[in-house]
Amino acid sequence: QVQLVESGGGSVQAGGSLRLSCAASGRTSRGYAMGWFRRAPGKGREFVAAISRSGGTTYYAASVKDRFTISRDNAKNTVYLQMNSLKPEDTAVYYCAASTVGPSYSRDHYDYWGQGTQVTVSS
């Protein structure tokens, strides 16, 4: 089992920045690709970013590309999502997830999920 706990969410004005963290425990997370998804009010989970096991490959949703950066520190069993130039439409609960099949846009490829952390961006 892998347990994932997100942190770093909060409220910020448009144009501001936040850094989310996802701490993994239990079975080692180093064998997993990791992803970030978000769920805005009234919507399902939307892909945000993903990173390969070694960190050498990253994927981003078009809506966040060039604004968000996913990274990982395997020694700390932690994945990060640096969010810059935040927009009101970024408001959502953000979830991290672990995948055995590599970085993916699909929710179906992730085996473990955190409980989420709220990000609210005001105009």
HELIX and SHEET records of a PDB file:
HELIX    1   1 ASN A   74  LYS A   76  5                                   3    
HELIX    2   2 PRO A   88  ASP A   90  5                                   3    
HELIX    3   3 ARG A  107  HIS A  109  5                                   3    
SHEET    1   A 4 VAL A   2  SER A   7  0                                        
SHEET    2   A 4 LEU A  18  GLY A  26 -1                                        
SHEET    3   A 4 THR A  78  MET A  83 -1                                        
SHEET    4   A 4 PHE A  68  ASP A  73 -1                                        
SHEET    1   B 6 GLY A  10  GLN A  13  0                                        
SHEET    2   B 6 THR A 117  SER A 122  1                                        
SHEET    3   B 6 ALA A  92  SER A  99 -1                                        
SHEET    4   B 6 ALA A  33  ARG A  39 -1                                        
SHEET    5   B 6 ARG A  45  ILE A  51 -1                                        
SHEET    6   B 6 THR A  58  TYR A  60 -1                                        
SHEET    1   C 4 GLY A  10  GLN A  13  0                                        
SHEET    2   C 4 THR A 117  SER A 122  1                                        
SHEET    3   C 4 ALA A  92  SER A  99 -1                                        
SHEET    4   C 4 TYR A 112  TRP A 113 -1                                        
END                                                                             
